[in-house]
Amino acid sequence: MSKQQKILDVMKSNPKNVDFKILRKLLEKSGYECINSGGSHFVFRKQGCSSVTIPFKRPIKVIYVKRVLEILERNND
């Protein structure tokens, strides 16, 4: 099992305790580009895919973690 898969498994089991840096790293490894124009929200874009907006606030809300998990699962298929 890869390190990335282990992180995804931990995120699935406990989506309340996820750091923004981890979400950013996973999305960037999946080919998304991080865009921030100085505000508190980061937009992740990938050509041919819908964009994802995640606010940089601690803790990251569960809904954003679940969206990232869905996106990463769709990309792996």
C-alpha positions in Angstrom: 0.0 0.0 0.0 1.4 3.4 -1.0 1.9 6.3 1.4 -0.8 8.3 -0.4 -3.3 5.4 0.0 -2.6 5.2 3.7 -3.3 9.0 4.0 -6.6 8.6 2.1 -7.6 5.7 4.3 -7.0 7.8 7.4 -8.9 10.7 5.9 -11.9 8.4 5.2 -11.9 7.0 8.7 -11.6 10.5 10.4 -12.4 13.4 8.1 -12.5 15.8 11.0 -8.8 15.9 11.7 -7.3 16.7 8.3 -4.7 19.4 7.8 -4.9 21.8 4.8 -1.3 21.0 3.8 -2.3 17.3 3.3 -5.3 18.2 1.1 -3.2 20.6 -0.9 -0.4 18.0 -1.4 -2.8 15.3 -2.5 -4.6 17.5 -5.0 -1.3 18.8 -6.5 0.0 15.2 -6.8 -3.2 14.5 -8.7 -2.5 17.2 -11.2 -4.4 20.2 -9.7 -2.9 23.6 -9.7 -3.4 25.7 -6.6 -4.4 29.3 -7.1 -4.7 32.0 -4.4 -5.1 35.7 -5.1 -4.3 36.7 -1.5 -7.6 35.8 0.2 -8.5 33.0 2.5 -9.8 30.7 -0.2 -7.7 28.4 -2.4 -8.9 27.3 -5.7 -7.6 24.0 -7.2 -8.0 23.7 -11.0 -7.2 20.9 -13.4 -7.8 21.0 -17.1 -10.9 18.9 -18.0 -12.1 18.7 -14.4 -14.3 21.0 -12.2 -12.5 23.3 -9.9 -12.5 22.9 -6.1 -12.5 25.8 -3.6 -11.3 25.2 -0.1 -11.1 27.9 2.6 -7.9 28.0 4.6 -9.4 27.8 8.0 -8.6 25.5 10.9 -10.1 23.0 11.3 -11.0 22.1 7.7 -14.7 21.3 7.5 -15.7 17.7 6.9 -17.6 18.6 3.7 -14.4 19.9 2.0 -12.5 16.7 3.0 -15.3 14.6 1.6 -15.3 16.5 -1.7 -11.5 16.1 -2.1 -11.9 12.3 -1.4 -14.6 12.1 -4.1 -12.4 13.9 -6.6 -9.4 11.8 -5.9 -11.4 8.6 -6.2 -12.9 9.7 -9.5 -9.4 10.5 -10.8 -8.1 7.1 -9.8 -10.8 5.3 -11.8 
